[in-house]
Amino acid sequence: MPGIRETRRLPYSCEQMFDLVADVGRYGEFLPWVIATRVRSDTETEMVADMVVGFKSLREKFTSRVEKRRPDRIEVFYVDGPLKNLDNLWLFHCLEDGGCEIEFSVEFTFRNAVFEALAGQYFDRAFRKMVQAFEARADELYGRENAPANR
């Protein structure tokens, strides 16, 4: 199963970054290709949500179950959609300076192995762009000058 891993050190607290990632209902405001989201159920520890992603005339809906373990872990399990599998994991490690290190990993499998070989390289770029979008959203919401690591 192809996978992507990314690690970032940010000047925001684990709690701030956890809240940003867990706020699925606002993904359409800042994530590229996210057209709509719908949170079906949400508790402190688990969420089920739909996300519609699209590019030009292509549209696909994904349903995921999200396990939340505040403030250090969010794990996303694929329930339904056009792929065979699409799971991801966010780990938030608190740093001494008040910031956090984020580890993001995603694993995906297409239903068609030939399509997986062709599209896998584009998924890599798309997911890296989405991680950058989360970082930009944190800057917008929390401001680097107000971040705990910059005080």
PyMOL commands that place a pseudoatom at each C-alpha (Angstrom):
pseudoatom trace, name=CA, resn=MET, resi=1, chain=A, elem=C, hetatm=0, pos=[0.000, 0.000, 0.000]
pseudoatom trace, name=CA, resn=PRO, resi=2, chain=A, elem=C, hetatm=0, pos=[1.550, 3.362, -1.001]
pseudoatom trace, name=CA, resn=GLY, resi=3, chain=A, elem=C, hetatm=0, pos=[2.108, 5.821, 1.784]
pseudoatom trace, name=CA, resn=ILE, resi=4, chain=A, elem=C, hetatm=0, pos=[3.199, 9.365, 2.456]
pseudoatom trace, name=CA, resn=ARG, resi=5, chain=A, elem=C, hetatm=0, pos=[4.880, 10.642, 5.591]
pseudoatom trace, name=CA, resn=GLU, resi=6, chain=A, elem=C, hetatm=0, pos=[5.545, 14.234, 6.600]
pseudoatom trace, name=CA, resn=THR, resi=7, chain=A, elem=C, hetatm=0, pos=[6.956, 15.750, 9.791]
pseudoatom trace, name=CA, resn=ARG, resi=8, chain=A, elem=C, hetatm=0, pos=[6.668, 19.447, 10.662]
pseudoatom trace, name=CA, resn=ARG, resi=9, chain=A, elem=C, hetatm=0, pos=[7.743, 21.517, 13.649]
pseudoatom trace, name=CA, resn=LEU, resi=10, chain=A, elem=C, hetatm=0, pos=[5.350, 24.394, 14.274]
pseudoatom trace, name=CA, resn=PRO, resi=11, chain=A, elem=C, hetatm=0, pos=[5.273, 27.131, 16.906]
pseudoatom trace, name=CA, resn=TYR, resi=12, chain=A, elem=C, hetatm=0, pos=[1.718, 26.257, 17.956]
pseudoatom trace, name=CA, resn=SER, resi=13, chain=A, elem=C, hetatm=0, pos=[0.651, 24.097, 20.882]
pseudoatom trace, name=CA, resn=CYS, resi=14, chain=A, elem=C, hetatm=0, pos=[-0.443, 20.494, 20.458]
pseudoatom trace, name=CA, resn=GLU, resi=15, chain=A, elem=C, hetatm=0, pos=[-3.928, 21.534, 21.575]
pseudoatom trace, name=CA, resn=GLN, resi=16, chain=A, elem=C, hetatm=0, pos=[-4.146, 24.236, 18.900]
pseudoatom trace, name=CA, resn=MET, resi=17, chain=A, elem=C, hetatm=0, pos=[-3.040, 21.884, 16.145]
pseudoatom trace, name=CA, resn=PHE, resi=18, chain=A, elem=C, hetatm=0, pos=[-5.275, 19.082, 17.408]
pseudoatom trace, name=CA, resn=ASP, resi=19, chain=A, elem=C, hetatm=0, pos=[-8.265, 21.457, 17.318]
pseudoatom trace, name=CA, resn=LEU, resi=20, chain=A, elem=C, hetatm=0, pos=[-7.400, 22.580, 13.789]
pseudoatom trace, name=CA, resn=VAL, resi=21, chain=A, elem=C, hetatm=0, pos=[-7.130, 19.025, 12.432]
pseudoatom trace, name=CA, resn=ALA, resi=22, chain=A, elem=C, hetatm=0, pos=[-10.230, 17.831, 14.326]
pseudoatom trace, name=CA, resn=ASP, resi=23, chain=A, elem=C, hetatm=0, pos=[-12.388, 20.670, 12.925]
pseudoatom trace, name=CA, resn=VAL, resi=24, chain=A, elem=C, hetatm=0, pos=[-13.421, 18.706, 9.829]
pseudoatom trace, name=CA, resn=GLY, resi=25, chain=A, elem=C, hetatm=0, pos=[-16.486, 20.881, 9.275]
pseudoatom trace, name=CA, resn=ARG, resi=26, chain=A, elem=C, hetatm=0, pos=[-14.236, 23.800, 8.270]
pseudoatom trace, name=CA, resn=TYR, resi=27, chain=A, elem=C, hetatm=0, pos=[-11.965, 21.939, 5.848]
pseudoatom trace, name=CA, resn=GLY, resi=28, chain=A, elem=C, hetatm=0, pos=[-13.736, 23.437, 2.844]
pseudoatom trace, name=CA, resn=GLU, resi=29, chain=A, elem=C, hetatm=0, pos=[-12.534, 26.886, 3.943]
pseudoatom trace, name=CA, resn=PHE, resi=30, chain=A, elem=C, hetatm=0, pos=[-8.845, 26.126, 3.479]
pseudoatom trace, name=CA, resn=LEU, resi=31, chain=A, elem=C, hetatm=0, pos=[-8.078, 22.698, 2.001]
pseudoatom trace, name=CA, resn=PRO, resi=32, chain=A, elem=C, hetatm=0, pos=[-7.549, 22.496, -1.740]
pseudoatom trace, name=CA, resn=TRP, resi=33, chain=A, elem=C, hetatm=0, pos=[-10.028, 20.328, -3.604]
pseudoatom trace, name=CA, resn=VAL, resi=34, chain=A, elem=C, hetatm=0, pos=[-12.388, 19.991, -0.617]
pseudoatom trace, name=CA, resn=ILE, resi=35, chain=A, elem=C, hetatm=0, pos=[-15.809, 21.076, -1.882]
pseudoatom trace, name=CA, resn=ALA, resi=36, chain=A, elem=C, hetatm=0, pos=[-17.969, 20.112, 1.080]
pseudoatom trace, name=CA, resn=THR, resi=37, chain=A, elem=C, hetatm=0, pos=[-17.913, 18.321, 4.417]
pseudoatom trace, name=CA, resn=ARG, resi=38, chain=A, elem=C, hetatm=0, pos=[-20.651, 16.869, 6.577]
pseudoatom trace, name=CA, resn=VAL, resi=39, chain=A, elem=C, hetatm=0, pos=[-20.102, 15.701, 10.113]
pseudoatom trace, name=CA, resn=ARG, resi=40, chain=A, elem=C, hetatm=0, pos=[-22.555, 12.848, 10.740]
pseudoatom trace, name=CA, resn=SER, resi=41, chain=A, elem=C, hetatm=0, pos=[-21.659, 12.356, 14.403]
pseudoatom trace, name=CA, resn=ASP, resi=42, chain=A, elem=C, hetatm=0, pos=[-19.090, 13.856, 16.750]
pseudoatom trace, name=CA, resn=THR, resi=43, chain=A, elem=C, hetatm=0, pos=[-18.050, 13.149, 20.340]
pseudoatom trace, name=CA, resn=GLU, resi=44, chain=A, elem=C, hetatm=0, pos=[-14.881, 13.901, 22.292]
pseudoatom trace, name=CA, resn=THR, resi=45, chain=A, elem=C, hetatm=0, pos=[-13.348, 10.635, 21.076]
pseudoatom trace, name=CA, resn=GLU, resi=46, chain=A, elem=C, hetatm=0, pos=[-14.934, 9.775, 17.733]
pseudoatom trace, name=CA, resn=MET, resi=47, chain=A, elem=C, hetatm=0, pos=[-16.387, 11.387, 14.639]
pseudoatom trace, name=CA, resn=VAL, resi=48, chain=A, elem=C, hetatm=0, pos=[-17.927, 10.101, 11.426]
pseudoatom trace, name=CA, resn=ALA, resi=49, chain=A, elem=C, hetatm=0, pos=[-17.754, 12.530, 8.522]
pseudoatom trace, name=CA, resn=ASP, resi=50, chain=A, elem=C, hetatm=0, pos=[-18.233, 12.781, 4.768]
pseudoatom trace, name=CA, resn=MET, resi=51, chain=A, elem=C, hetatm=0, pos=[-15.981, 14.834, 2.546]
pseudoatom trace, name=CA, resn=VAL, resi=52, chain=A, elem=C, hetatm=0, pos=[-16.554, 15.689, -1.094]
pseudoatom trace, name=CA, resn=VAL, resi=53, chain=A, elem=C, hetatm=0, pos=[-13.376, 16.365, -3.036]
pseudoatom trace, name=CA, resn=GLY, resi=54, chain=A, elem=C, hetatm=0, pos=[-13.189, 17.510, -6.608]
pseudoatom trace, name=CA, resn=PHE, resi=55, chain=A, elem=C, hetatm=0, pos=[-11.117, 18.894, -9.394]
pseudoatom trace, name=CA, resn=LYS, resi=56, chain=A, elem=C, hetatm=0, pos=[-12.753, 20.435, -12.438]
pseudoatom trace, name=CA, resn=SER, resi=57, chain=A, elem=C, hetatm=0, pos=[-15.717, 18.168, -13.263]
pseudoatom trace, name=CA, resn=LEU, resi=58, chain=A, elem=C, hetatm=0, pos=[-14.592, 15.225, -11.116]
pseudoatom trace, name=CA, resn=ARG, resi=59, chain=A, elem=C, hetatm=0, pos=[-16.314, 14.790, -7.735]
pseudoatom trace, name=CA, resn=GLU, resi=60, chain=A, elem=C, hetatm=0, pos=[-15.898, 11.987, -5.199]
pseudoatom trace, name=CA, resn=LYS, resi=61, chain=A, elem=C, hetatm=0, pos=[-17.333, 11.455, -1.725]
pseudoatom trace, name=CA, resn=PHE, resi=62, chain=A, elem=C, hetatm=0, pos=[-15.370, 9.814, 1.073]
pseudoatom trace, name=CA, resn=THR, resi=63, chain=A, elem=C, hetatm=0, pos=[-16.723, 8.698, 4.438]
pseudoatom trace, name=CA, resn=SER, resi=64, chain=A, elem=C, hetatm=0, pos=[-14.309, 8.328, 7.341]
pseudoatom trace, name=CA, resn=ARG, resi=65, chain=A, elem=C, hetatm=0, pos=[-14.370, 7.415, 10.998]
pseudoatom trace, name=CA, resn=VAL, resi=66, chain=A, elem=C, hetatm=0, pos=[-12.066, 9.606, 13.069]
pseudoatom trace, name=CA, resn=GLU, resi=67, chain=A, elem=C, hetatm=0, pos=[-10.676, 8.501, 16.420]
pseudoatom trace, name=CA, resn=LYS, resi=68, chain=A, elem=C, hetatm=0, pos=[-9.570, 11.437, 18.569]
pseudoatom trace, name=CA, resn=ARG, resi=69, chain=A, elem=C, hetatm=0, pos=[-7.204, 11.126, 21.507]
pseudoatom trace, name=CA, resn=ARG, resi=70, chain=A, elem=C, hetatm=0, pos=[-6.676, 14.661, 22.753]
pseudoatom trace, name=CA, resn=PRO, resi=71, chain=A, elem=C, hetatm=0, pos=[-4.132, 16.256, 22.466]
pseudoatom trace, name=CA, resn=ASP, resi=72, chain=A, elem=C, hetatm=0, pos=[-1.694, 13.844, 20.876]
pseudoatom trace, name=CA, resn=ARG, resi=73, chain=A, elem=C, hetatm=0, pos=[-3.386, 11.669, 18.237]
pseudoatom trace, name=CA, resn=ILE, resi=74, chain=A, elem=C, hetatm=0, pos=[-6.017, 11.715, 15.497]
pseudoatom trace, name=CA, resn=GLU, resi=75, chain=A, elem=C, hetatm=0, pos=[-6.469, 8.573, 13.445]
pseudoatom trace, name=CA, resn=VAL, resi=76, chain=A, elem=C, hetatm=0, pos=[-8.692, 8.469, 10.367]
pseudoatom trace, name=CA, resn=PHE, resi=77, chain=A, elem=C, hetatm=0, pos=[-10.138, 5.222, 9.019]
pseudoatom trace, name=CA, resn=TYR, resi=78, chain=A, elem=C, hetatm=0, pos=[-11.676, 4.932, 5.573]
pseudoatom trace, name=CA, resn=VAL, resi=79, chain=A, elem=C, hetatm=0, pos=[-15.277, 3.732, 5.600]
pseudoatom trace, name=CA, resn=ASP, resi=80, chain=A, elem=C, hetatm=0, pos=[-16.541, 4.280, 2.053]
pseudoatom trace, name=CA, resn=GLY, resi=81, chain=A, elem=C, hetatm=0, pos=[-15.614, 5.954, -1.207]
pseudoatom trace, name=CA, resn=PRO, resi=82, chain=A, elem=C, hetatm=0, pos=[-13.910, 5.453, -4.556]
pseudoatom trace, name=CA, resn=LEU, resi=83, chain=A, elem=C, hetatm=0, pos=[-10.671, 3.961, -3.196]
pseudoatom trace, name=CA, resn=LYS, resi=84, chain=A, elem=C, hetatm=0, pos=[-10.034, 0.585, -1.631]
pseudoatom trace, name=CA, resn=ASN, resi=85, chain=A, elem=C, hetatm=0, pos=[-8.370, 2.165, 1.394]
pseudoatom trace, name=CA, resn=LEU, resi=86, chain=A, elem=C, hetatm=0, pos=[-7.390, 5.633, 2.643]
pseudoatom trace, name=CA, resn=ASP, resi=87, chain=A, elem=C, hetatm=0, pos=[-6.247, 5.885, 6.261]
pseudoatom trace, name=CA, resn=ASN, resi=88, chain=A, elem=C, hetatm=0, pos=[-4.221, 8.584, 7.932]
pseudoatom trace, name=CA, resn=LEU, resi=89, chain=A, elem=C, hetatm=0, pos=[-2.634, 9.373, 11.252]
pseudoatom trace, name=CA, resn=TRP, resi=90, chain=A, elem=C, hetatm=0, pos=[-1.767, 12.666, 12.917]
pseudoatom trace, name=CA, resn=LEU, resi=91, chain=A, elem=C, hetatm=0, pos=[0.603, 12.582, 15.903]
pseudoatom trace, name=CA, resn=PHE, resi=92, chain=A, elem=C, hetatm=0, pos=[1.218, 15.749, 17.922]
pseudoatom trace, name=CA, resn=HIS, resi=93, chain=A, elem=C, hetatm=0, pos=[4.359, 15.877, 20.095]
pseudoatom trace, name=CA, resn=CYS, resi=94, chain=A, elem=C, hetatm=0, pos=[4.644, 18.769, 22.551]
pseudoatom trace, name=CA, resn=LEU, resi=95, chain=A, elem=C, hetatm=0, pos=[7.971, 20.601, 22.461]
pseudoatom trace, name=CA, resn=GLU, resi=96, chain=A, elem=C, hetatm=0, pos=[9.670, 22.310, 25.394]
pseudoatom trace, name=CA, resn=ASP, resi=97, chain=A, elem=C, hetatm=0, pos=[9.313, 25.734, 23.770]
pseudoatom trace, name=CA, resn=GLY, resi=98, chain=A, elem=C, hetatm=0, pos=[5.505, 25.412, 23.666]
pseudoatom trace, name=CA, resn=GLY, resi=99, chain=A, elem=C, hetatm=0, pos=[5.322, 24.424, 20.022]
pseudoatom trace, name=CA, resn=CYS, resi=100, chain=A, elem=C, hetatm=0, pos=[4.710, 20.978, 18.610]
pseudoatom trace, name=CA, resn=GLU, resi=101, chain=A, elem=C, hetatm=0, pos=[6.081, 18.504, 16.164]
pseudoatom trace, name=CA, resn=ILE, resi=102, chain=A, elem=C, hetatm=0, pos=[3.454, 16.971, 13.906]
pseudoatom trace, name=CA, resn=GLU, resi=103, chain=A, elem=C, hetatm=0, pos=[3.855, 13.630, 12.215]
pseudoatom trace, name=CA, resn=PHE, resi=104, chain=A, elem=C, hetatm=0, pos=[1.373, 13.014, 9.425]
pseudoatom trace, name=CA, resn=SER, resi=105, chain=A, elem=C, hetatm=0, pos=[1.103, 9.764, 7.516]
pseudoatom trace, name=CA, resn=VAL, resi=106, chain=A, elem=C, hetatm=0, pos=[-1.385, 8.519, 4.985]
pseudoatom trace, name=CA, resn=GLU, resi=107, chain=A, elem=C, hetatm=0, pos=[-1.746, 5.134, 3.331]
pseudoatom trace, name=CA, resn=PHE, resi=108, chain=A, elem=C, hetatm=0, pos=[-3.957, 4.545, 0.342]
pseudoatom trace, name=CA, resn=THR, resi=109, chain=A, elem=C, hetatm=0, pos=[-4.879, 1.778, -2.045]
pseudoatom trace, name=CA, resn=PHE, resi=110, chain=A, elem=C, hetatm=0, pos=[-6.776, 2.222, -5.273]
pseudoatom trace, name=CA, resn=ARG, resi=111, chain=A, elem=C, hetatm=0, pos=[-9.302, -0.387, -6.355]
pseudoatom trace, name=CA, resn=ASN, resi=112, chain=A, elem=C, hetatm=0, pos=[-7.386, -0.706, -9.641]
pseudoatom trace, name=CA, resn=ALA, resi=113, chain=A, elem=C, hetatm=0, pos=[-3.638, -1.501, -9.418]
pseudoatom trace, name=CA, resn=VAL, resi=114, chain=A, elem=C, hetatm=0, pos=[-2.874, 0.081, -12.806]
pseudoatom trace, name=CA, resn=PHE, resi=115, chain=A, elem=C, hetatm=0, pos=[-4.620, 3.308, -11.795]
pseudoatom trace, name=CA, resn=GLU, resi=116, chain=A, elem=C, hetatm=0, pos=[-2.710, 3.220, -8.499]
pseudoatom trace, name=CA, resn=ALA, resi=117, chain=A, elem=C, hetatm=0, pos=[0.603, 3.104, -10.346]
pseudoatom trace, name=CA, resn=LEU, resi=118, chain=A, elem=C, hetatm=0, pos=[-0.404, 6.036, -12.560]
pseudoatom trace, name=CA, resn=ALA, resi=119, chain=A, elem=C, hetatm=0, pos=[-2.123, 8.234, -9.982]
pseudoatom trace, name=CA, resn=GLY, resi=120, chain=A, elem=C, hetatm=0, pos=[0.080, 7.498, -6.971]
pseudoatom trace, name=CA, resn=GLN, resi=121, chain=A, elem=C, hetatm=0, pos=[2.579, 10.200, -7.892]
pseudoatom trace, name=CA, resn=TYR, resi=122, chain=A, elem=C, hetatm=0, pos=[-0.190, 12.811, -8.045]
pseudoatom trace, name=CA, resn=PHE, resi=123, chain=A, elem=C, hetatm=0, pos=[-1.568, 11.733, -4.669]
pseudoatom trace, name=CA, resn=ASP, resi=124, chain=A, elem=C, hetatm=0, pos=[1.854, 12.359, -3.164]
pseudoatom trace, name=CA, resn=ARG, resi=125, chain=A, elem=C, hetatm=0, pos=[1.854, 15.958, -4.412]
pseudoatom trace, name=CA, resn=ALA, resi=126, chain=A, elem=C, hetatm=0, pos=[-1.767, 16.504, -3.447]
pseudoatom trace, name=CA, resn=PHE, resi=127, chain=A, elem=C, hetatm=0, pos=[-1.274, 15.303, 0.135]
pseudoatom trace, name=CA, resn=ARG, resi=128, chain=A, elem=C, hetatm=0, pos=[1.861, 17.383, 0.578]
pseudoatom trace, name=CA, resn=LYS, resi=129, chain=A, elem=C, hetatm=0, pos=[-0.100, 20.401, -0.619]
pseudoatom trace, name=CA, resn=MET, resi=130, chain=A, elem=C, hetatm=0, pos=[-2.847, 19.601, 1.902]
pseudoatom trace, name=CA, resn=VAL, resi=131, chain=A, elem=C, hetatm=0, pos=[-0.305, 19.424, 4.758]
pseudoatom trace, name=CA, resn=GLN, resi=132, chain=A, elem=C, hetatm=0, pos=[0.962, 22.855, 3.678]
pseudoatom trace, name=CA, resn=ALA, resi=133, chain=A, elem=C, hetatm=0, pos=[-2.633, 24.107, 3.748]
pseudoatom trace, name=CA, resn=PHE, resi=134, chain=A, elem=C, hetatm=0, pos=[-2.980, 23.007, 7.387]
pseudoatom trace, name=CA, resn=GLU, resi=135, chain=A, elem=C, hetatm=0, pos=[0.199, 24.902, 8.252]
pseudoatom trace, name=CA, resn=ALA, resi=136, chain=A, elem=C, hetatm=0, pos=[-1.038, 28.040, 6.467]
pseudoatom trace, name=CA, resn=ARG, resi=137, chain=A, elem=C, hetatm=0, pos=[-4.395, 27.751, 8.256]
pseudoatom trace, name=CA, resn=ALA, resi=138, chain=A, elem=C, hetatm=0, pos=[-2.602, 27.557, 11.629]
pseudoatom trace, name=CA, resn=ASP, resi=139, chain=A, elem=C, hetatm=0, pos=[-0.674, 30.730, 10.722]
pseudoatom trace, name=CA, resn=GLU, resi=140, chain=A, elem=C, hetatm=0, pos=[-3.957, 32.420, 9.802]
pseudoatom trace, name=CA, resn=LEU, resi=141, chain=A, elem=C, hetatm=0, pos=[-5.822, 31.341, 12.938]
pseudoatom trace, name=CA, resn=TYR, resi=142, chain=A, elem=C, hetatm=0, pos=[-3.097, 31.560, 15.547]
pseudoatom trace, name=CA, resn=GLY, resi=143, chain=A, elem=C, hetatm=0, pos=[-0.491, 33.908, 14.009]
pseudoatom trace, name=CA, resn=ARG, resi=144, chain=A, elem=C, hetatm=0, pos=[3.171, 33.011, 14.308]
pseudoatom trace, name=CA, resn=GLU, resi=145, chain=A, elem=C, hetatm=0, pos=[3.883, 36.110, 16.412]
pseudoatom trace, name=CA, resn=ASN, resi=146, chain=A, elem=C, hetatm=0, pos=[1.342, 34.942, 19.019]
pseudoatom trace, name=CA, resn=ALA, resi=147, chain=A, elem=C, hetatm=0, pos=[2.453, 31.316, 19.041]
pseudoatom trace, name=CA, resn=PRO, resi=148, chain=A, elem=C, hetatm=0, pos=[3.709, 29.877, 22.360]
pseudoatom trace, name=CA, resn=ALA, resi=149, chain=A, elem=C, hetatm=0, pos=[7.115, 29.078, 20.827]
pseudoatom trace, name=CA, resn=ASN, resi=150, chain=A, elem=C, hetatm=0, pos=[7.598, 32.734, 19.810]
pseudoatom trace, name=CA, resn=ARG, resi=151, chain=A, elem=C, hetatm=0, pos=[6.816, 34.365, 23.143]
for i in range(1, 151): cmd.bond("trace and resi %d" % i, "trace and resi %d" % (i + 1))
show_as sticks, trace
zoom trace
